[in-house]
Structures are given as C-alpha cells and as structure tokens.
Amino acid sequence: MKAVVEWQGDVCFQAESGSGHTIVMDGPPDHGGQNRGARPMETVLMGLGGCSSFDVVHILGKARQDVSACRCELSAERAEDEIPAVFTKIHLHFVVSGNNLKEAHVKRAVSLSAEKYCSATIMLSRGGVEVTHSYTIESR
C-alpha cells in the first residue's frame, strides 16, 4: 500500500492514495490553517470507522441479513497536555438498519470486526488505545 502527501501551503496537505483517491487535510485558523479539510487525526478516526463498517456490512451480508443502512458514530479521547496527543480511547457505535435483522448476527458482526478482521481497530488496540464498540438495531 502506498500514498503520497503533498504540502499545499500554510498547514494544508493533499493526500493521494495508491488507488488514486485524494483528500485534503488542513488545520484550524489558530494553527495557521484555513479549515479547507479534515484534521489529520480526524482522518485516522474516519479511517477506523470505515474499516470497521466495511467488516460489519460484509459479515452481515454473508449472514444473509437484509441491511439497508449502517452508520458508525465514533467518539475519541486524546492525551491531554501531551505531545504527541495520541488517541487514548475510541468508541464506535454502529446503528444498523434493515428488515428482520437478527441481533445475534449484528452482535457477531461487530465482535468479529473488533476482535479479528478490522486492521485499524487491532493496530490501534495494540498501540495502547482502548477501543470499545456498541450497536443499535433499527427496523426499516
């Protein structure tokens, strides 16, 4: 896997993934940015949510669950008064919607992602971040 990050001036950077997709990262005005993109640590958090959500939807699909929507709401805490201000805790809450979803399948999908499949979750956990998960099921 490869990526390239190029400085755009001030504290703004454009990243391009090896698959050709780009994102802009920028800082807030009080740090010299113009708020043109997400903060770099926000992209780490969003990547975690995307990685785990991919697993949950994929596992539920294999279980023949009729999923119509999946939203992952993430909240994170960072080390206070420390440099680097690493993540210390991250909570992922999945809101899974669909027809006749079985709770056992949703619970299993979230657990399998957290414990076995999500590279981002496991990497952050091994790095000392306390990563927790929960879910809600909505009928549609």
N, C-alpha and C positions, 0 to 999 in steps of 0.2 A: 504494500500500500504506500502511496506517495501523495504528497501535497506540496504546493508552493504558496508562500505567503509573501506578498509584496507591499512595501510601505507606500502609502498614498499621500503622505504629508501629515504634519501635525502628529496625532496619535491614531491615525486611521490606517487600516491594513485591509487588503483584499486577499482572500484565500481562494485557491483553486484546487479542487480535489483531483486525484488521479483520473477520475471518471469524467472530468470536465465541468463540474458544477462550481459556482462561485458564491461566496458570502462576503459581506463587508462587516468588519469589526471596527468599532470606534469607541473612544472614551467620552465621558461626560465633559461638558464645558469647563468645569472646575479642575479638570486634569488635562486641559489642552485640546479636548476633542470637540466635535460638532454634533455628536449624537447621531451620526449617519448609519450606525449599525449596532448590533448587539455587542455587549462586552465579551471579551474572550472567555471569561469564566462562565458567562451565560451560555456560550456555545457548547462548553463542556456539559453543562446541565441539560441543555436541549438534546445533545447527542445521546446522553444516558437515557432520556425519555424516549427517544426514537428507537434506540437499540432494544430496550425492554418492550416497548409497544409492538415492535416488529415480531418479537418472540411470542407475545401473548396472542396476537391476532393469528399468527401462523399455527400455533398449537391448538387454538380453538377451532380453526378451520379443519385441521386434521381430525379433530374430535367431532366433526360434522355439526358444530354449533352454528346457528344462524345469527351471526354477528352483523349488526347494521352500523355500529359506531363504537369506537374505542378512543377515549380521551385519557391522557396521563397528566395528572396535575402534580407538579414537583415543587417541593419546598426544600431549601437548603440553608444550612448554617455554616458560617466560615469562622476560622480562628480570629478572635478579636485581638487587636493591638499586637499582631504578629506579622512579620514579613518572612516568608510568603503567607498570605491569608488563604490557606488551603481550606477546602471543604472539611468539616468535621462530622456533619450529619446531613443526610439527604433522605427525604421521604417521598416515595412515589405512590400516588393514589390513582388507581385505574377506575374509570367509570365506563363499564362495558354495557352496551345496549344491544338488544336483539329480541328475537322471537323464541320463547320457550328455552331460554338459556338455563343450563343446569349449574347450580352453584358449585358443585363438586368439580366440574370441568374448569370453571373460571378460577377457582382456588388453586387447582393443579397447574393451570397455565401460568399464573402469577408466580407460584412457587418454583416451577421448573425454570422459568426465566431467571429468577433471582439466584437460584442455587446451582444451576447447571449450564444455561445457554447464553445469558447476556454477558458478553465480554466486558462491556463497560462497567456493569454492576460488580462483577467479580474483580476486575482490575482495581476499582476504587476501594472495594472492601479490603482487598489485600494490602492496599496502601494506607489502611487505618481509618477509612471513612466508615461511619456507622450508617449503613443503608437499610432502610425499612420499607415495607410495602403494605398496601391495603387495597381493597376494591369495593365497589358498589355495583350492583347489577340493576339495570333499568330495563323494563319491558317495553317493547315497541309494537 
